[in-house]
Amino acid sequence: MKKTLIFAFFLLGAAPRGYAQTLDAELARLKTNLALVVYSGAVEERSLWSPRSDYVACRVMGKWIGVSLHNLALTPDRWHGKRVGLLKSSAAPHELSADELSLFRAASEVQPILIRTRAGTRYALQPEGEGSVLVATRADGQIRRLWSSGGEPCYSLSLSPDEKYLACLGERSGLLLTKIE
């Protein structure tokens, strides 16, 4: 009985107490700035952030699902040749209520391919072959290429309210977070 309950706990996406960490801690542990937190080709439309940047949400098959960024576990994986943390478990992803969805929408700025921080850094998804490349251009004009999607189209940039993360959707992969701080 006990084994069945623990197994069901993992199937529901929850991690045992003391096992999960913050997104920052997990990315540092894996030595990467990329996390694939919803791995699904069924992710639609765009991503949204909670006002405190502690949840990210996306629409999967018509339902808005929130994922906690303060209680998750990532496993090392590869995404188009780059090291990425793949969501292994999170504190019970849940469907957003209408009130939560309204708050997330108000807190989120979503742009198709270009977004700017308060410090003036611009982040842009630029076409590269059949895929996309994420490029950062600082206010002083310095340009840095953050990653390439290896032929997978990416779209719908969304900057977290605390300006630590960018979210975008990969057409085949799902919801990808990039730590930009």
Summary of the structure (lengths in Angstrom):
residues: 181
radius of gyration: 16.2
end to end distance: 44.7
largest distance: 60.9
contacts: 590
relative contact order: 0.21
helix: 15%
strand: 49%
